[in-house]
Amino acid sequence: MQAEIIAVGTEILLGQVADTNSAFIAQELASAGIEVYYHSLVGDNADRLTALVAQARKRSNLVVISGGLGPTKDDLTKQTVAHLLGVKLVEDADAMAKIRDFFVTTGREMTPNNRLQALYLAGSHPLKNQTGMAVGAFYQATDGADVILLPGPPSEMAPMFLHQAMPLVKAACQRQEYLTSRVLRFFGIGESQLVTQLSDLIDQQTNPTIAPYAKRHEVTLRLTAKTTAAATANQLLDQMVATIKDRVGAYLYGYGDDNSLANVVVHDLIDRHLTITGAESLTAGEFQSTIGSVPGVSAVFPGGFVTYANRAKHDLLGIPQDVIDHEGVVSAATAKEMAERSRKLLDTDLALSFTGVAGPDRLEGQPAGTVWLGLAQRGQSPQAKLLHLTGTRADIRMRSVLNGLDWVRRELPSVQK
């Protein structure tokens, strides 16, 4: 199945509102193995919307349209699409009852134009709006592409698309073929290097297909297999993943659209019954905040330290003043001391430390981007690693955290309780 997405709204066309709906819809379709070939944006104009939808229905199997289902004069989507398809608009009784109840509850007068929100395409499957008023529609055509109509507000669009539309789309797909996708996530390797390592697989791809995407601070690969049986699709994907792991497996940290290094590390710590703490200087608590965003982290993270100033390193962690004075804070010695002393203070299995120069100014003669990481493990001597990072102050801090997480990820298989 080939799909395309149309966002409707003059305010989006003018750049006054960002189109986050199309990105969300595309990600959900891709996760179901549905190929999205086109994204389009059109203002609140019936003629231009008609032309765009007519073109979309000729070149795609599924057209997903968001926006323009409200009660105002510029909300023209359902009327325009109904005219193009040659169908009437009919009233959804449940949606109309919900609208009336809303006005009774709020004590406001209901104007006639609010009835528009309860109308949907005759012959389509109405899509309930769990968080708003406007009903959506899934229209399965006998000729041309199927059409989905969704409201514009993201808080209304997302649950309607996930819980109402996608089950119908997947059922339609199963009548044709199985499209199964798998996302591989990589850290520590750039897109160009990853593509070079896998160039023959990408150049010769047939089934599964391989699509690389460079994201902020990481790279992903989306593998998509197209078969007539789900088991066959998974077998094809397993074989391709095994080949990719043989070549660049050291950089592969996880799978899935919503995964992250922090999530992988925290759950690995939980599975291994290991605890961790952190001592941060230039990152100022960003490491602890990042792992703290993962549900269940309290089982492995008792707390940590933010020792931004030299005095805090001495007073809170107990780092000897002569280390700070003679080695400097931007040093392997300080990184090791921060990690080992924080680990001992909280009696954890591991500790990660960050010290260096986030910029923009130099520190101790070192340029921005000079970062030392320290890693301490119970029963072992602490280690230090030097990074030379580029980018803005925020980039350097976040990349420091991600490099620290990746170091822990790589070390965890050998850590003993």
N, C-alpha and C positions, 0 to 999 in steps of 0.2 A: 504494500500500500504506500502510495506517495501522497504526502500531505503538504499543504501550505497554509500560512497563517496571515490573517489580515487584521490590523489594528485600526479602529475607526475613531476619529476625534480630531477636530481642528486644533484643540489645545495641545495634542501630542505632535501634530504636524508643525506647529509653530515653536515647539521646544519648551512650552510652558509646563508640560507634564512629561515625565519620563515613561517610556513604554516598557514596563517590566512584565506585562502580561505575555508578550510574545516569547520572551526568554523562558518564562516559566512553562508555557505550553510546549515549546520546542523541547525542553529538557524532559518533560513527561512523555512526550511522543517518542523521543529517542530512546528513553529507558524501556519502552515497550517494543523497540525495534522498528518503529515506523520512521521512514525517511522523510525529512522535511526539505523540500527543494527551494521554496520561496518564502520570504517574509515581505509583506507589503504594508504601507501606511497610507491612509486616505483620510481626508477631512470629512466634515459633515455635509456632504454634497451628494444628492441622490443620483445624478447622472454619472459622476465619476465612480461612485461606489458600484453602480450597476455594471459599468464597463469592466471594472476590476474583478468583480465576482464572476461575471460571464467568462472572462479570460481564464480565471483560476479554475473554473469547473471544466474547462476543456483540457487543461494540461495536468490536472491532479485528480486523485481519487477521493480526497478528503479536504475540505476547506473549513478552517476554524476561524470564526470571526468574533472579535471581542469589542464591546463598546456600542453605544447607540441604542440601548434597550430601555432607556428611561422615559419619563413622562413629558419632557420638554420638547419644544418645536424642532430643536436640532438633533433629537434622537430619532433617526430615520432608518436605522438598520433593518428592523424586522419588516417594516412597511416596504422598503426597497427590495429586499430579498423575496418577500412574498409575491410582489409584482413580477419580478424576474422569473420565479419558478411557476407562476401562474396558479398560485393557491391563495386561499383566503386566510385571514387571521381569525382565530377562534379563541374564546375565553376559557382559561383554566379556572375552574370553580374554586379549588383550594387556594390558589394564588389570590383570587379576588376576595375571598373570605379573610385572608391574612391582611390584605390591604385595608379592608373595612375595619377590622379589629384594631389595627394600628391607629387609625384616626379616632376611633371611639376611645381607646385607651389614653391617647395623648390629648384628647379634648379639642382636636383641631378639625376644621371643616375639610372634607374631602372634595377636591375639585374634579371635574369630569376627566381631565387629562390623565389622572392617576390610573384610570381604567386601562390605559395603554400597557401598563406594566404587567397586566394579567393576560395579555394576548400572546398567542404563539402560532406558529405555522400549522395550518390544517394538514393532517396526515403525518405529522412529525411526533416524536416522543417528547413531551414537555419535560424540562429539567427544572427540578425544584430549587428555589433559592433559599438556602438555609440561613443566610445572614442579611438578606435584603428583600426587596419587593419584586423586582423584574424577573419573570420566568424566562428560562432559556429554551432551546429546542435542539433536537437531533433529528435531522431530516434525511432519510435514506431514499435516494433517488433511484428511479428505474432507468434513467439515462443521465449521464454526466456524474459529477462528483457528489458525494454526500456532503451535507452542510451542518455545522454546529454553530449555534448562536449563543454567545456568552455575554454577561454584563461587563461593563468596563471597570468598576471599582475592584481592585485586586482582592479585597477581603470577601467579595461576593463571587468573583470569578474562580478563584483557586479551589474552594470546596466544591463548587458546582462541577468544575471540570474533573477533579479527582474522583468524586464520589458518585456523580450522576452520569457524566459523559464518557469517561474512560472505560467503564465496564462495557458500555455499548460499543465503543470503538474496538476494544479487544475481541468482543464477540464477532464483530464484522470481519476482523483480521483472520480469525480462526477458520472462517469459511473459505479463505483464500490460501494462506500459507503461514508458517511459523516464522516470525522474525524475532530473534533473541539477541540481546546486546549484553556486553560485559565491559565495564570500565576499569582500566588498570591505572593506578596512580604512582607516579615516580617523583622522587626528590633527589637532588644532587647531580642531576644530569640535565643539560639544556635540550631544547627541542631539536636543534640542528644536529647535536651529537646523537640523540636517540634515533632520529630518522636515518642518520648515516649508518648506525649499527644495524638497523632493520631495513635498509634500503631495498634489498632484494625481495623481502617479504611484501613490502609496500608496493614495489613496482609490479610484482607478479600477482597481486591480490586478486582473487575472484570471489571465493566464498570460504571463510569469512572475509569481510572487508575490514580495513584498518584505517582509522582516522585519528591522527595526532592533533592535540590541542594544547597550546601553550597557555597556562593559567598563571596567576600571580604567584611567583616563587616555586612553581612546580609544573609538571607536564602530565597530561593524561593521554591514554590511548583508548578509543572506543572500538571494540570488536563487534561486528554484527554478522550473524549467520542467518541465512535464509533457506529454509527447508520445508518439507511437508510433514515433518514430525518433530516434536519438541526434543525428544531424546537425541535425535540426530544432530540438531542444532547445538545442544550442549556438548556432544562428543566433538564436533568440529571446533568449538570454542576451547575446550580442554586441550586439544592437540596444539592449537595455536598459542595458547598461554604457556604451555610447556616449552615450546620453541623459543618464545620471547624470554622466558625466565632463564633459559640456558645462556642467553647472550647478555642480558642486562638485568638479571634478577637481583643484583646487589642494590639497585636503585628502586626496585619495586617495593613499596611499603604497604599497599592495600588496594582494595577494590571498592567500586561503587561511587555514585555521584555525590553523595553526602558525607563521605568519609574524610578523615583528616589525620595528619601525623599525630596530633595530640590524642585523638580518639584511639588510634592504634596503640600508642605507647601506654596510655592509661589502662586499656583493657588487657594488654599483655602483662602489665604489672599486677593487675587484679588476678589474672589466671595463674600467675607464678607466685602469688602471695608475697610480693616484694613491696617495700615502701620506699618513698623518695622525698627529698626536700630540695630546696633551691636557695642559693645565695646570689643576689643580683646587684650589680652596680649600674652599668650603662643601660640595661634593659628595665630597670626600675620597677620590677614586679610583673613584667609582661609574661615571663615564663609561667609564673604561678597563676596569673590570671587566665592564661591560655589553657593550662591543664584543669584549672578550676571550672572551666565552662563545660567539662565533660561530666555527665551524670555518673554518680558512683565513685568519683575520685576521692571522696573522704575516706574510703577504705584503704587507700595507699598513700595519701598525702596529709600528714598531720599539721603542716604549716611550713613557713620558711622565713627568709630574711631579705630585706631590701636595705643594702648598706651602700648608699650612694656616695656619701662623703667618706674621706679617709678615717675620720674619727669614729664613724659608725662601724667601719671594718674592724677597728681596734677594740672599741668598747663592747660591741654586740657579739662579735665573733671571736675576739681574743687574738687576732692576728698580731704577732710581735711588731712593734714599731720599727725595729731595724729592718724587717722585711719590706715594709712600706717605704722606708727612707732610702734603702740601698738598692732594692730590686725594682721599686716603683709599683704602682697599682696596675699599670698596663704590662703585666709580666706573667710568665708561666708560674713563678713562685707564688704570687698572690692568688692566681686562679686556683692552684692546688690547695693553698691554705684555706681559701673560702669554702671550697667543696668539702674538704676533710673535716674542718671544724664545725660546719653546719650539720654535717652528717652525724658527728659525735654528739652535738648538743641535743639533737632530736632523736638520736638512736635509730636512724633509718638504715635501710640496706644500701641505698644509693643517694648521692647528692650531686647536683649539677650547679656549676657557678658560671657567672658571666662578668667579665670586666674588660674595659677597653674604651674606645673613642667612638661615640655615636656622631660627633660633629655638631656644628660645622667647623669648630676650631680644633687645632691640634692639642694634644695633651702629652706631657712628658716627651715632647719632641716627636710623638707618633702621629701620623695623619689620621683623619676620620676614616673609619672602616677597619682599623686595627683592633681586632677582638681576640681575647683569650678565653677559651672555655676550659673549665675544670671538671673532672669527673672522679668522684670518690666512690669506692665500693667497700663494703665491709670485709675486713681481712686482707685488703690489698693496698698497695701504695697508690696514692692519687695520681691521675694523669692530667696532662694539659694539651690543648690543641690550639694552634694559631690560625686565625682566619683573616683574610684581606678582602673586605666586602666593599661594594660600591652602591651608590644610590643616595636617596635622601636620608635624613636622620631617622625617619620612621621606617624606611626600608632596611636600614642597617640593623635597627633594633629587632624588627620582626624576623629578618633572615638569621640573626644570631640565635633567636629562640628556636627557629625551625632546624638549624644546624645542630643545636643542642639536643633537640628531640630525636633527630635522626641518629645522632651518636648513641643515645641511650637505646634506641630501637635495635641498632646493630650489636650492641654489647649484651643485651638482655639474654640471648640464648646461652651465654657462658656464665651468667651471674649465678652464684650459689647462695642459698638462703643462710 
